[in-house]
């Protein structure tokens, strides 16, 4: 009896909330693209370590479940997404501000890559339902969002 109680308590403490990422406007179980749990992005509905496509450690997004500096794909600082571990302005890939993703260091409306609103991620400046690229069912940190963005856009 104690063993079962301990196991139940351990499972409740060790597994944080899951956030599902769905294709387009769907929220159907069959349309889950990724699952985010404890800073790790898993393929579809998986929870196997072999299905981790990337992980967030601090402000860094790593390939797979690696924790090595060589596996850092992006670093997020002050709403800017840098290549690898770079801190150079020339290595800024995206600027994230007020629910919008901009190319590089720009904050011009003509450079908007995506708009995030009410859990939906739209292509460009539009907020038409037909332009929803993916839907987020829950809350993500900025770093987790960047990891999911890359996975969805580039098929990590």
C-alpha positions in Angstrom: 0.0 0.0 0.0 2.8 2.4 0.9 4.5 1.6 -2.4 1.4 2.5 -4.4 0.9 5.7 -2.5 4.6 6.7 -3.0 4.4 5.8 -6.7 1.3 7.9 -7.2 2.8 10.8 -5.3 6.0 10.6 -7.4 4.1 10.5 -10.7 2.1 13.6 -9.7 5.2 15.5 -8.7 7.5 14.4 -11.5 5.2 15.1 -14.4 4.4 18.7 -15.0 1.5 20.0 -17.1 1.4 19.0 -20.8 0.9 21.5 -23.5 -0.3 20.1 -26.9 0.5 21.7 -30.2 -2.1 21.0 -32.9 -2.0 21.3 -36.6 -3.8 24.4 -37.9 -7.1 25.2 -36.1 -7.6 21.6 -35.0 -7.8 20.4 -31.4 -8.4 16.8 -32.3 -6.3 14.1 -30.6 -5.2 12.8 -34.0 -3.9 16.3 -35.0 -1.3 16.7 -32.2 2.0 17.7 -33.7 4.0 18.0 -30.5 3.7 17.7 -26.8 5.6 20.0 -24.5 6.4 18.8 -21.0 9.0 19.9 -18.5 10.9 22.0 -21.1 11.0 19.1 -23.6 9.3 19.0 -26.9 8.1 15.5 -27.9 6.9 14.2 -31.3 3.1 14.0 -31.4 1.7 12.5 -28.2 4.8 10.6 -27.2 6.5 10.7 -23.8 9.4 8.5 -24.7 12.9 10.1 -24.4 13.7 8.8 -27.9 11.0 11.1 -29.2 12.4 14.3 -27.8 13.0 16.7 -30.6 14.5 19.5 -28.5 14.8 20.6 -24.9 14.9 24.0 -23.2 17.6 24.5 -20.6 17.5 28.0 -19.1 17.5 30.3 -22.1 18.9 27.8 -24.6 17.1 25.5 -26.9 19.1 22.2 -27.5 18.7 19.5 -30.1 17.1 16.4 -28.7 17.7 15.7 -25.0 21.3 16.9 -25.2 22.8 19.2 -22.6 26.1 19.9 -24.4 27.0 23.4 -25.6 27.5 22.0 -29.1 23.8 21.1 -29.3 22.5 24.6 -28.6 20.5 25.7 -31.7 19.1 28.9 -30.2 19.5 31.3 -27.3 16.7 33.6 -26.2 17.5 36.8 -24.5 15.4 40.0 -24.1 12.8 38.8 -26.7 15.5 38.1 -29.3 16.4 34.7 -30.7 20.1 34.2 -31.4 21.8 31.5 -33.5 23.5 29.0 -31.2 25.1 30.6 -28.2 25.9 33.8 -30.0 25.4 37.2 -28.4 26.1 39.2 -31.6 23.4 41.4 -33.1 24.2 40.0 -36.5 23.1 36.6 -35.3 19.6 37.6 -34.2 17.1 35.5 -36.2 13.9 36.7 -34.7 12.6 39.5 -32.5 9.5 38.7 -30.4 7.4 41.6 -29.2 3.8 42.2 -28.4 2.6 38.8 -29.8 4.5 39.3 -33.1 7.6 37.6 -34.5 9.7 39.8 -36.7 12.6 38.9 -39.0 16.0 39.6 -37.4 16.2 42.8 -35.3 13.3 44.5 -37.1 10.1 45.6 -35.5 8.6 46.9 -38.8 5.1 45.6 -39.7 6.4 44.6 -43.1 8.9 42.2 -41.4 6.3 40.3 -39.3 6.7 36.6 -39.7 3.9 35.4 -37.4 1.3 36.7 -35.1 0.4 34.9 -31.8 -3.1 35.5 -30.4 -5.3 33.5 -28.1 -3.2 30.3 -28.5 -3.2 30.5 -32.3 -0.1 31.2 -34.4 -0.9 32.9 -37.6 1.2 33.4 -40.7 2.5 37.0 -41.1 0.3 39.9 -39.9 -3.0 38.3 -40.6 -5.4 37.0 -37.9 -7.7 35.2 -40.3 -8.7 31.7 -39.1 -7.6 30.2 -42.5 -4.0 31.5 -41.8 -3.5 29.6 -38.5 -0.3 27.6 -38.8 -0.7 25.8 -35.4 -2.7 26.0 -32.1 -1.2 25.9 -28.6 -3.4 24.4 -26.0 -1.8 25.8 -22.8 0.9 28.1 -21.6 4.5 28.0 -22.8 7.6 29.9 -21.7 9.1 32.1 -24.4 11.9 29.6 -24.8 9.5 26.7 -25.2 7.5 28.7 -27.8 10.7 29.2 -29.8 11.5 25.5 -29.6 8.0 24.7 -30.8 8.2 27.3 -33.5 11.3 25.8 -34.9 9.9 22.3 -34.7 6.7 23.2 -36.6 8.3 25.5 -39.2 11.4 23.4 -40.0 10.4 19.9 -38.9 13.1 19.4 -36.4 
